[in-house]
């Protein structure tokens, strides 16, 4: 007997069309937040020369 189980990886098509898939991933995997903050700091430093 099969039980219905929704897919864990369901994405909003409108989000994909708007280029917001990164937001879905960020919200569904909070461990990415620190990495994204570090990336933004690095890019700020790289392009402006200040931190």
N, C-alpha and C positions, 0 to 999 in steps of 0.2 A: 504494500500500500504506500503510495506516494503522498507526502505532505507538501502543501504549497509553501514555498519559501521564496520571498522576493529576492531578486539579485541584489547583492551588496553594492554593486558597481553601477547603479542606476544614475544616469546623468540627465540633466535637463537639456533638451535639444536647443532651446532658445539660448541657453548659456553658451553652448558650443558655437552657435551662430554669431553671438556677440563677442566671442573671444574671451569668455569668462570661465573657461574650464579650470584655469589656475586657481580661481576663487573657490570653486567646489572642492578641489583637491586640498587646498589650504584649510578649509573648514572641516573636511572629513578626516584630515591627518594633522592634528595640532602640533605634532613633533616637527613639522616643516616651518613653523613660525620663526623659531630661533635662527634657522638657516637663512630664511628670507631676510630677516633683519640684518644679519651679518653681511649678506650680499648687498643690500642697499647701502650699508655703511661703507663697504669697500668701493662700490661704484661712485658714491659721493666723494670719497677721498681721491679716487683715481681721476675723475673728471674735473674736480675743482682744486685739488692739491691741498685741501684743508679738511679737517675733521671736527 
